[in-house]
């Protein structure tokens, strides 16, 4: 039975966006960890602000898109607030897309 590859999960996460920011969750630095246990995936992520009104939309988008991989049986998403997200976590690609470079 084939198990998910981290590369495949990252490719899916490149298609998950904060609706208010035109940069994917990986390049924004919102994904802190992806844990794979057999065919189950646990994503640990944060948001740009603690009171983000899009909290459930973004985390559900991550869960839904990762669950679409044929190699994945179950996905859980955990939103954490430590360490606190800062703009320094944005990747070079994300900084370029936001005009920060």
Phi and psi restraints in degrees (range 20) as a CNS / XPLOR table:
assign (resid 1 and name C) (resid 2 and name N)
       (resid 2 and name CA) (resid 2 and name C) 1.0 -72.5 20.0 2
assign (resid 2 and name N) (resid 2 and name CA)
       (resid 2 and name C) (resid 3 and name N) 1.0 138.8 20.0 2
assign (resid 2 and name C) (resid 3 and name N)
       (resid 3 and name CA) (resid 3 and name C) 1.0 -107.6 20.0 2
assign (resid 3 and name N) (resid 3 and name CA)
       (resid 3 and name C) (resid 4 and name N) 1.0 158.8 20.0 2
assign (resid 3 and name C) (resid 4 and name N)
       (resid 4 and name CA) (resid 4 and name C) 1.0 -67.3 20.0 2
assign (resid 4 and name N) (resid 4 and name CA)
       (resid 4 and name C) (resid 5 and name N) 1.0 147.0 20.0 2
assign (resid 4 and name C) (resid 5 and name N)
       (resid 5 and name CA) (resid 5 and name C) 1.0 -102.6 20.0 2
assign (resid 5 and name N) (resid 5 and name CA)
       (resid 5 and name C) (resid 6 and name N) 1.0 141.9 20.0 2
assign (resid 5 and name C) (resid 6 and name N)
       (resid 6 and name CA) (resid 6 and name C) 1.0 -56.9 20.0 2
assign (resid 6 and name N) (resid 6 and name CA)
       (resid 6 and name C) (resid 7 and name N) 1.0 -38.7 20.0 2
assign (resid 6 and name C) (resid 7 and name N)
       (resid 7 and name CA) (resid 7 and name C) 1.0 -59.6 20.0 2
assign (resid 7 and name N) (resid 7 and name CA)
       (resid 7 and name C) (resid 8 and name N) 1.0 -41.9 20.0 2
assign (resid 7 and name C) (resid 8 and name N)
       (resid 8 and name CA) (resid 8 and name C) 1.0 -65.4 20.0 2
assign (resid 8 and name N) (resid 8 and name CA)
       (resid 8 and name C) (resid 9 and name N) 1.0 -39.5 20.0 2
assign (resid 8 and name C) (resid 9 and name N)
       (resid 9 and name CA) (resid 9 and name C) 1.0 -65.7 20.0 2
assign (resid 9 and name N) (resid 9 and name CA)
       (resid 9 and name C) (resid 10 and name N) 1.0 -44.5 20.0 2
assign (resid 9 and name C) (resid 10 and name N)
       (resid 10 and name CA) (resid 10 and name C) 1.0 -60.6 20.0 2
assign (resid 10 and name N) (resid 10 and name CA)
       (resid 10 and name C) (resid 11 and name N) 1.0 -39.9 20.0 2
assign (resid 10 and name C) (resid 11 and name N)
       (resid 11 and name CA) (resid 11 and name C) 1.0 -61.9 20.0 2
assign (resid 11 and name N) (resid 11 and name CA)
       (resid 11 and name C) (resid 12 and name N) 1.0 -38.3 20.0 2
assign (resid 11 and name C) (resid 12 and name N)
       (resid 12 and name CA) (resid 12 and name C) 1.0 -67.2 20.0 2
assign (resid 12 and name N) (resid 12 and name CA)
       (resid 12 and name C) (resid 13 and name N) 1.0 -41.1 20.0 2
assign (resid 12 and name C) (resid 13 and name N)
       (resid 13 and name CA) (resid 13 and name C) 1.0 -66.1 20.0 2
assign (resid 13 and name N) (resid 13 and name CA)
       (resid 13 and name C) (resid 14 and name N) 1.0 -20.0 20.0 2
assign (resid 13 and name C) (resid 14 and name N)
       (resid 14 and name CA) (resid 14 and name C) 1.0 -67.1 20.0 2
assign (resid 14 and name N) (resid 14 and name CA)
       (resid 14 and name C) (resid 15 and name N) 1.0 -12.4 20.0 2
assign (resid 14 and name C) (resid 15 and name N)
       (resid 15 and name CA) (resid 15 and name C) 1.0 -106.2 20.0 2
assign (resid 15 and name N) (resid 15 and name CA)
       (resid 15 and name C) (resid 16 and name N) 1.0 13.7 20.0 2
assign (resid 15 and name C) (resid 16 and name N)
       (resid 16 and name CA) (resid 16 and name C) 1.0 -109.5 20.0 2
assign (resid 16 and name N) (resid 16 and name CA)
       (resid 16 and name C) (resid 17 and name N) 1.0 127.2 20.0 2
assign (resid 16 and name C) (resid 17 and name N)
       (resid 17 and name CA) (resid 17 and name C) 1.0 -128.9 20.0 2
assign (resid 17 and name N) (resid 17 and name CA)
       (resid 17 and name C) (resid 18 and name N) 1.0 149.9 20.0 2
assign (resid 17 and name C) (resid 18 and name N)
       (resid 18 and name CA) (resid 18 and name C) 1.0 -74.8 20.0 2
assign (resid 18 and name N) (resid 18 and name CA)
       (resid 18 and name C) (resid 19 and name N) 1.0 121.7 20.0 2
assign (resid 18 and name C) (resid 19 and name N)
       (resid 19 and name CA) (resid 19 and name C) 1.0 -57.4 20.0 2
assign (resid 19 and name N) (resid 19 and name CA)
       (resid 19 and name C) (resid 20 and name N) 1.0 -19.8 20.0 2
assign (resid 19 and name C) (resid 20 and name N)
       (resid 20 and name CA) (resid 20 and name C) 1.0 -94.4 20.0 2
assign (resid 20 and name N) (resid 20 and name CA)
       (resid 20 and name C) (resid 21 and name N) 1.0 -8.9 20.0 2
assign (resid 20 and name C) (resid 21 and name N)
       (resid 21 and name CA) (resid 21 and name C) 1.0 -131.5 20.0 2
assign (resid 21 and name N) (resid 21 and name CA)
       (resid 21 and name C) (resid 22 and name N) 1.0 125.5 20.0 2
assign (resid 21 and name C) (resid 22 and name N)
       (resid 22 and name CA) (resid 22 and name C) 1.0 -80.8 20.0 2
assign (resid 22 and name N) (resid 22 and name CA)
       (resid 22 and name C) (resid 23 and name N) 1.0 43.7 20.0 2
assign (resid 22 and name C) (resid 23 and name N)
       (resid 23 and name CA) (resid 23 and name C) 1.0 -135.6 20.0 2
assign (resid 23 and name N) (resid 23 and name CA)
       (resid 23 and name C) (resid 24 and name N) 1.0 139.2 20.0 2
assign (resid 23 and name C) (resid 24 and name N)
       (resid 24 and name CA) (resid 24 and name C) 1.0 -68.0 20.0 2
assign (resid 24 and name N) (resid 24 and name CA)
       (resid 24 and name C) (resid 25 and name N) 1.0 162.3 20.0 2
assign (resid 24 and name C) (resid 25 and name N)
       (resid 25 and name CA) (resid 25 and name C) 1.0 -64.0 20.0 2
assign (resid 25 and name N) (resid 25 and name CA)
       (resid 25 and name C) (resid 26 and name N) 1.0 -29.8 20.0 2
assign (resid 25 and name C) (resid 26 and name N)
       (resid 26 and name CA) (resid 26 and name C) 1.0 -68.8 20.0 2
assign (resid 26 and name N) (resid 26 and name CA)
       (resid 26 and name C) (resid 27 and name N) 1.0 -50.1 20.0 2
assign (resid 26 and name C) (resid 27 and name N)
       (resid 27 and name CA) (resid 27 and name C) 1.0 -68.9 20.0 2
assign (resid 27 and name N) (resid 27 and name CA)
       (resid 27 and name C) (resid 28 and name N) 1.0 -24.5 20.0 2
assign (resid 27 and name C) (resid 28 and name N)
       (resid 28 and name CA) (resid 28 and name C) 1.0 -73.6 20.0 2
assign (resid 28 and name N) (resid 28 and name CA)
       (resid 28 and name C) (resid 29 and name N) 1.0 -16.0 20.0 2
assign (resid 28 and name C) (resid 29 and name N)
       (resid 29 and name CA) (resid 29 and name C) 1.0 82.8 20.0 2
assign (resid 29 and name N) (resid 29 and name CA)
       (resid 29 and name C) (resid 30 and name N) 1.0 22.4 20.0 2
assign (resid 29 and name C) (resid 30 and name N)
       (resid 30 and name CA) (resid 30 and name C) 1.0 -83.9 20.0 2
assign (resid 30 and name N) (resid 30 and name CA)
       (resid 30 and name C) (resid 31 and name N) 1.0 -18.2 20.0 2
assign (resid 30 and name C) (resid 31 and name N)
       (resid 31 and name CA) (resid 31 and name C) 1.0 -92.6 20.0 2
assign (resid 31 and name N) (resid 31 and name CA)
       (resid 31 and name C) (resid 32 and name N) 1.0 114.3 20.0 2
assign (resid 31 and name C) (resid 32 and name N)
       (resid 32 and name CA) (resid 32 and name C) 1.0 -90.0 20.0 2
assign (resid 32 and name N) (resid 32 and name CA)
       (resid 32 and name C) (resid 33 and name N) 1.0 -34.6 20.0 2
assign (resid 32 and name C) (resid 33 and name N)
       (resid 33 and name CA) (resid 33 and name C) 1.0 -161.7 20.0 2
assign (resid 33 and name N) (resid 33 and name CA)
       (resid 33 and name C) (resid 34 and name N) 1.0 149.2 20.0 2
assign (resid 33 and name C) (resid 34 and name N)
       (resid 34 and name CA) (resid 34 and name C) 1.0 -128.3 20.0 2
assign (resid 34 and name N) (resid 34 and name CA)
       (resid 34 and name C) (resid 35 and name N) 1.0 118.5 20.0 2
assign (resid 34 and name C) (resid 35 and name N)
       (resid 35 and name CA) (resid 35 and name C) 1.0 -110.9 20.0 2
assign (resid 35 and name N) (resid 35 and name CA)
       (resid 35 and name C) (resid 36 and name N) 1.0 129.1 20.0 2
assign (resid 35 and name C) (resid 36 and name N)
       (resid 36 and name CA) (resid 36 and name C) 1.0 -113.2 20.0 2
assign (resid 36 and name N) (resid 36 and name CA)
       (resid 36 and name C) (resid 37 and name N) 1.0 126.5 20.0 2
assign (resid 36 and name C) (resid 37 and name N)
       (resid 37 and name CA) (resid 37 and name C) 1.0 -130.2 20.0 2
assign (resid 37 and name N) (resid 37 and name CA)
       (resid 37 and name C) (resid 38 and name N) 1.0 97.3 20.0 2
assign (resid 37 and name C) (resid 38 and name N)
       (resid 38 and name CA) (resid 38 and name C) 1.0 66.2 20.0 2
assign (resid 38 and name N) (resid 38 and name CA)
       (resid 38 and name C) (resid 39 and name N) 1.0 -118.9 20.0 2
assign (resid 38 and name C) (resid 39 and name N)
       (resid 39 and name CA) (resid 39 and name C) 1.0 -105.1 20.0 2
assign (resid 39 and name N) (resid 39 and name CA)
       (resid 39 and name C) (resid 40 and name N) 1.0 11.2 20.0 2
assign (resid 39 and name C) (resid 40 and name N)
       (resid 40 and name CA) (resid 40 and name C) 1.0 -101.1 20.0 2
assign (resid 40 and name N) (resid 40 and name CA)
       (resid 40 and name C) (resid 41 and name N) 1.0 141.2 20.0 2
assign (resid 40 and name C) (resid 41 and name N)
       (resid 41 and name CA) (resid 41 and name C) 1.0 -125.2 20.0 2
assign (resid 41 and name N) (resid 41 and name CA)
       (resid 41 and name C) (resid 42 and name N) 1.0 134.8 20.0 2
assign (resid 41 and name C) (resid 42 and name N)
       (resid 42 and name CA) (resid 42 and name C) 1.0 -122.4 20.0 2
assign (resid 42 and name N) (resid 42 and name CA)
       (resid 42 and name C) (resid 43 and name N) 1.0 118.3 20.0 2
assign (resid 42 and name C) (resid 43 and name N)
       (resid 43 and name CA) (resid 43 and name C) 1.0 -104.3 20.0 2
assign (resid 43 and name N) (resid 43 and name CA)
       (resid 43 and name C) (resid 44 and name N) 1.0 127.2 20.0 2
assign (resid 43 and name C) (resid 44 and name N)
       (resid 44 and name CA) (resid 44 and name C) 1.0 -108.0 20.0 2
assign (resid 44 and name N) (resid 44 and name CA)
       (resid 44 and name C) (resid 45 and name N) 1.0 122.5 20.0 2
assign (resid 44 and name C) (resid 45 and name N)
       (resid 45 and name CA) (resid 45 and name C) 1.0 -142.9 20.0 2
assign (resid 45 and name N) (resid 45 and name CA)
       (resid 45 and name C) (resid 46 and name N) 1.0 171.9 20.0 2
assign (resid 45 and name C) (resid 46 and name N)
       (resid 46 and name CA) (resid 46 and name C) 1.0 -132.4 20.0 2
assign (resid 46 and name N) (resid 46 and name CA)
       (resid 46 and name C) (resid 47 and name N) 1.0 -175.0 20.0 2
assign (resid 46 and name C) (resid 47 and name N)
       (resid 47 and name CA) (resid 47 and name C) 1.0 -129.9 20.0 2
assign (resid 47 and name N) (resid 47 and name CA)
       (resid 47 and name C) (resid 48 and name N) 1.0 167.3 20.0 2
assign (resid 47 and name C) (resid 48 and name N)
       (resid 48 and name CA) (resid 48 and name C) 1.0 -69.3 20.0 2
assign (resid 48 and name N) (resid 48 and name CA)
       (resid 48 and name C) (resid 49 and name N) 1.0 -23.1 20.0 2
assign (resid 48 and name C) (resid 49 and name N)
       (resid 49 and name CA) (resid 49 and name C) 1.0 -147.5 20.0 2
assign (resid 49 and name N) (resid 49 and name CA)
       (resid 49 and name C) (resid 50 and name N) 1.0 143.0 20.0 2
assign (resid 49 and name C) (resid 50 and name N)
       (resid 50 and name CA) (resid 50 and name C) 1.0 -56.6 20.0 2
assign (resid 50 and name N) (resid 50 and name CA)
       (resid 50 and name C) (resid 51 and name N) 1.0 -39.5 20.0 2
assign (resid 50 and name C) (resid 51 and name N)
       (resid 51 and name CA) (resid 51 and name C) 1.0 -93.9 20.0 2
assign (resid 51 and name N) (resid 51 and name CA)
       (resid 51 and name C) (resid 52 and name N) 1.0 23.2 20.0 2
assign (resid 51 and name C) (resid 52 and name N)
       (resid 52 and name CA) (resid 52 and name C) 1.0 -53.9 20.0 2
assign (resid 52 and name N) (resid 52 and name CA)
       (resid 52 and name C) (resid 53 and name N) 1.0 119.9 20.0 2
assign (resid 52 and name C) (resid 53 and name N)
       (resid 53 and name CA) (resid 53 and name C) 1.0 -69.1 20.0 2
assign (resid 53 and name N) (resid 53 and name CA)
       (resid 53 and name C) (resid 54 and name N) 1.0 -14.9 20.0 2
assign (resid 53 and name C) (resid 54 and name N)
       (resid 54 and name CA) (resid 54 and name C) 1.0 -95.5 20.0 2
assign (resid 54 and name N) (resid 54 and name CA)
       (resid 54 and name C) (resid 55 and name N) 1.0 12.3 20.0 2
assign (resid 54 and name C) (resid 55 and name N)
       (resid 55 and name CA) (resid 55 and name C) 1.0 -44.2 20.0 2
assign (resid 55 and name N) (resid 55 and name CA)
       (resid 55 and name C) (resid 56 and name N) 1.0 -58.3 20.0 2
assign (resid 55 and name C) (resid 56 and name N)
       (resid 56 and name CA) (resid 56 and name C) 1.0 -71.5 20.0 2
assign (resid 56 and name N) (resid 56 and name CA)
       (resid 56 and name C) (resid 57 and name N) 1.0 -31.9 20.0 2
assign (resid 56 and name C) (resid 57 and name N)
       (resid 57 and name CA) (resid 57 and name C) 1.0 -66.0 20.0 2
assign (resid 57 and name N) (resid 57 and name CA)
       (resid 57 and name C) (resid 58 and name N) 1.0 -46.7 20.0 2
assign (resid 57 and name C) (resid 58 and name N)
       (resid 58 and name CA) (resid 58 and name C) 1.0 -67.9 20.0 2
assign (resid 58 and name N) (resid 58 and name CA)
       (resid 58 and name C) (resid 59 and name N) 1.0 -48.6 20.0 2
assign (resid 58 and name C) (resid 59 and name N)
       (resid 59 and name CA) (resid 59 and name C) 1.0 -65.5 20.0 2
assign (resid 59 and name N) (resid 59 and name CA)
       (resid 59 and name C) (resid 60 and name N) 1.0 -35.4 20.0 2
assign (resid 59 and name C) (resid 60 and name N)
       (resid 60 and name CA) (resid 60 and name C) 1.0 -69.9 20.0 2
assign (resid 60 and name N) (resid 60 and name CA)
       (resid 60 and name C) (resid 61 and name N) 1.0 -36.3 20.0 2
assign (resid 60 and name C) (resid 61 and name N)
       (resid 61 and name CA) (resid 61 and name C) 1.0 -62.4 20.0 2
assign (resid 61 and name N) (resid 61 and name CA)
       (resid 61 and name C) (resid 62 and name N) 1.0 -43.9 20.0 2
assign (resid 61 and name C) (resid 62 and name N)
       (resid 62 and name CA) (resid 62 and name C) 1.0 -60.1 20.0 2
assign (resid 62 and name N) (resid 62 and name CA)
       (resid 62 and name C) (resid 63 and name N) 1.0 -50.4 20.0 2
assign (resid 62 and name C) (resid 63 and name N)
       (resid 63 and name CA) (resid 63 and name C) 1.0 -59.0 20.0 2
assign (resid 63 and name N) (resid 63 and name CA)
       (resid 63 and name C) (resid 64 and name N) 1.0 -47.8 20.0 2
assign (resid 63 and name C) (resid 64 and name N)
       (resid 64 and name CA) (resid 64 and name C) 1.0 -63.2 20.0 2
assign (resid 64 and name N) (resid 64 and name CA)
       (resid 64 and name C) (resid 65 and name N) 1.0 -46.8 20.0 2
assign (resid 64 and name C) (resid 65 and name N)
       (resid 65 and name CA) (resid 65 and name C) 1.0 -68.6 20.0 2
assign (resid 65 and name N) (resid 65 and name CA)
       (resid 65 and name C) (resid 66 and name N) 1.0 -39.7 20.0 2
assign (resid 65 and name C) (resid 66 and name N)
       (resid 66 and name CA) (resid 66 and name C) 1.0 -66.4 20.0 2
assign (resid 66 and name N) (resid 66 and name CA)
       (resid 66 and name C) (resid 67 and name N) 1.0 -36.7 20.0 2
assign (resid 66 and name C) (resid 67 and name N)
       (resid 67 and name CA) (resid 67 and name C) 1.0 -67.6 20.0 2
assign (resid 67 and name N) (resid 67 and name CA)
       (resid 67 and name C) (resid 68 and name N) 1.0 -16.1 20.0 2
assign (resid 67 and name C) (resid 68 and name N)
       (resid 68 and name CA) (resid 68 and name C) 1.0 -76.1 20.0 2
assign (resid 68 and name N) (resid 68 and name CA)
       (resid 68 and name C) (resid 69 and name N) 1.0 -13.9 20.0 2
assign (resid 68 and name C) (resid 69 and name N)
       (resid 69 and name CA) (resid 69 and name C) 1.0 -66.8 20.0 2
assign (resid 69 and name N) (resid 69 and name CA)
       (resid 69 and name C) (resid 70 and name N) 1.0 134.7 20.0 2
assign (resid 69 and name C) (resid 70 and name N)
       (resid 70 and name CA) (resid 70 and name C) 1.0 -61.9 20.0 2
assign (resid 70 and name N) (resid 70 and name CA)
       (resid 70 and name C) (resid 71 and name N) 1.0 -24.2 20.0 2
assign (resid 70 and name C) (resid 71 and name N)
       (resid 71 and name CA) (resid 71 and name C) 1.0 -88.7 20.0 2
assign (resid 71 and name N) (resid 71 and name CA)
       (resid 71 and name C) (resid 72 and name N) 1.0 0.3 20.0 2
assign (resid 71 and name C) (resid 72 and name N)
       (resid 72 and name CA) (resid 72 and name C) 1.0 -109.6 20.0 2
assign (resid 72 and name N) (resid 72 and name CA)
       (resid 72 and name C) (resid 73 and name N) 1.0 130.4 20.0 2
assign (resid 72 and name C) (resid 73 and name N)
       (resid 73 and name CA) (resid 73 and name C) 1.0 -97.2 20.0 2
assign (resid 73 and name N) (resid 73 and name CA)
       (resid 73 and name C) (resid 74 and name N) 1.0 -40.8 20.0 2
assign (resid 73 and name C) (resid 74 and name N)
       (resid 74 and name CA) (resid 74 and name C) 1.0 -142.2 20.0 2
assign (resid 74 and name N) (resid 74 and name CA)
       (resid 74 and name C) (resid 75 and name N) 1.0 139.9 20.0 2
assign (resid 74 and name C) (resid 75 and name N)
       (resid 75 and name CA) (resid 75 and name C) 1.0 -129.3 20.0 2
assign (resid 75 and name N) (resid 75 and name CA)
       (resid 75 and name C) (resid 76 and name N) 1.0 133.5 20.0 2
assign (resid 75 and name C) (resid 76 and name N)
       (resid 76 and name CA) (resid 76 and name C) 1.0 -124.9 20.0 2
assign (resid 76 and name N) (resid 76 and name CA)
       (resid 76 and name C) (resid 77 and name N) 1.0 145.3 20.0 2
assign (resid 76 and name C) (resid 77 and name N)
       (resid 77 and name CA) (resid 77 and name C) 1.0 -123.6 20.0 2
assign (resid 77 and name N) (resid 77 and name CA)
       (resid 77 and name C) (resid 78 and name N) 1.0 126.7 20.0 2
assign (resid 77 and name C) (resid 78 and name N)
       (resid 78 and name CA) (resid 78 and name C) 1.0 -114.7 20.0 2
assign (resid 78 and name N) (resid 78 and name CA)
       (resid 78 and name C) (resid 79 and name N) 1.0 121.4 20.0 2
assign (resid 78 and name C) (resid 79 and name N)
       (resid 79 and name CA) (resid 79 and name C) 1.0 -95.5 20.0 2
assign (resid 79 and name N) (resid 79 and name CA)
       (resid 79 and name C) (resid 80 and name N) 1.0 124.2 20.0 2
assign (resid 79 and name C) (resid 80 and name N)
       (resid 80 and name CA) (resid 80 and name C) 1.0 -120.7 20.0 2
assign (resid 80 and name N) (resid 80 and name CA)
       (resid 80 and name C) (resid 81 and name N) 1.0 161.6 20.0 2
assign (resid 80 and name C) (resid 81 and name N)
       (resid 81 and name CA) (resid 81 and name C) 1.0 -117.4 20.0 2
assign (resid 81 and name N) (resid 81 and name CA)
       (resid 81 and name C) (resid 82 and name N) 1.0 -0.2 20.0 2
assign (resid 81 and name C) (resid 82 and name N)
       (resid 82 and name CA) (resid 82 and name C) 1.0 -125.2 20.0 2
assign (resid 82 and name N) (resid 82 and name CA)
       (resid 82 and name C) (resid 83 and name N) 1.0 128.5 20.0 2
assign (resid 82 and name C) (resid 83 and name N)
       (resid 83 and name CA) (resid 83 and name C) 1.0 -71.2 20.0 2
assign (resid 83 and name N) (resid 83 and name CA)
       (resid 83 and name C) (resid 84 and name N) 1.0 152.2 20.0 2
assign (resid 83 and name C) (resid 84 and name N)
       (resid 84 and name CA) (resid 84 and name C) 1.0 -67.5 20.0 2
assign (resid 84 and name N) (resid 84 and name CA)
       (resid 84 and name C) (resid 85 and name N) 1.0 136.4 20.0 2
assign (resid 84 and name C) (resid 85 and name N)
       (resid 85 and name CA) (resid 85 and name C) 1.0 -69.0 20.0 2
assign (resid 85 and name N) (resid 85 and name CA)
       (resid 85 and name C) (resid 86 and name N) 1.0 141.8 20.0 2
assign (resid 85 and name C) (resid 86 and name N)
       (resid 86 and name CA) (resid 86 and name C) 1.0 -136.8 20.0 2
assign (resid 86 and name N) (resid 86 and name CA)
       (resid 86 and name C) (resid 87 and name N) 1.0 158.4 20.0 2
assign (resid 86 and name C) (resid 87 and name N)
       (resid 87 and name CA) (resid 87 and name C) 1.0 -58.8 20.0 2
assign (resid 87 and name N) (resid 87 and name CA)
       (resid 87 and name C) (resid 88 and name N) 1.0 -20.2 20.0 2
assign (resid 87 and name C) (resid 88 and name N)
       (resid 88 and name CA) (resid 88 and name C) 1.0 -65.2 20.0 2
assign (resid 88 and name N) (resid 88 and name CA)
       (resid 88 and name C) (resid 89 and name N) 1.0 -14.9 20.0 2
assign (resid 88 and name C) (resid 89 and name N)
       (resid 89 and name CA) (resid 89 and name C) 1.0 -82.4 20.0 2
assign (resid 89 and name N) (resid 89 and name CA)
       (resid 89 and name C) (resid 90 and name N) 1.0 -8.9 20.0 2
assign (resid 89 and name C) (resid 90 and name N)
       (resid 90 and name CA) (resid 90 and name C) 1.0 -70.1 20.0 2
assign (resid 90 and name N) (resid 90 and name CA)
       (resid 90 and name C) (resid 91 and name N) 1.0 134.1 20.0 2
assign (resid 90 and name C) (resid 91 and name N)
       (resid 91 and name CA) (resid 91 and name C) 1.0 -69.7 20.0 2
assign (resid 91 and name N) (resid 91 and name CA)
       (resid 91 and name C) (resid 92 and name N) 1.0 164.5 20.0 2
assign (resid 91 and name C) (resid 92 and name N)
       (resid 92 and name CA) (resid 92 and name C) 1.0 -56.1 20.0 2
assign (resid 92 and name N) (resid 92 and name CA)
       (resid 92 and name C) (resid 93 and name N) 1.0 -39.1 20.0 2
assign (resid 92 and name C) (resid 93 and name N)
       (resid 93 and name CA) (resid 93 and name C) 1.0 -63.8 20.0 2
assign (resid 93 and name N) (resid 93 and name CA)
       (resid 93 and name C) (resid 94 and name N) 1.0 -41.8 20.0 2
assign (resid 93 and name C) (resid 94 and name N)
       (resid 94 and name CA) (resid 94 and name C) 1.0 -65.8 20.0 2
assign (resid 94 and name N) (resid 94 and name CA)
       (resid 94 and name C) (resid 95 and name N) 1.0 -40.6 20.0 2
assign (resid 94 and name C) (resid 95 and name N)
       (resid 95 and name CA) (resid 95 and name C) 1.0 -63.0 20.0 2
assign (resid 95 and name N) (resid 95 and name CA)
       (resid 95 and name C) (resid 96 and name N) 1.0 -40.9 20.0 2
assign (resid 95 and name C) (resid 96 and name N)
       (resid 96 and name CA) (resid 96 and name C) 1.0 -64.3 20.0 2
assign (resid 96 and name N) (resid 96 and name CA)
       (resid 96 and name C) (resid 97 and name N) 1.0 -45.7 20.0 2
assign (resid 96 and name C) (resid 97 and name N)
       (resid 97 and name CA) (resid 97 and name C) 1.0 -62.2 20.0 2
assign (resid 97 and name N) (resid 97 and name CA)
       (resid 97 and name C) (resid 98 and name N) 1.0 -31.3 20.0 2
assign (resid 97 and name C) (resid 98 and name N)
       (resid 98 and name CA) (resid 98 and name C) 1.0 -89.6 20.0 2
assign (resid 98 and name N) (resid 98 and name CA)
       (resid 98 and name C) (resid 99 and name N) 1.0 0.5 20.0 2
assign (resid 98 and name C) (resid 99 and name N)
       (resid 99 and name CA) (resid 99 and name C) 1.0 71.5 20.0 2
assign (resid 99 and name N) (resid 99 and name CA)
       (resid 99 and name C) (resid 100 and name N) 1.0 28.1 20.0 2
assign (resid 99 and name C) (resid 100 and name N)
       (resid 100 and name CA) (resid 100 and name C) 1.0 -90.9 20.0 2
assign (resid 100 and name N) (resid 100 and name CA)
       (resid 100 and name C) (resid 101 and name N) 1.0 -3.1 20.0 2
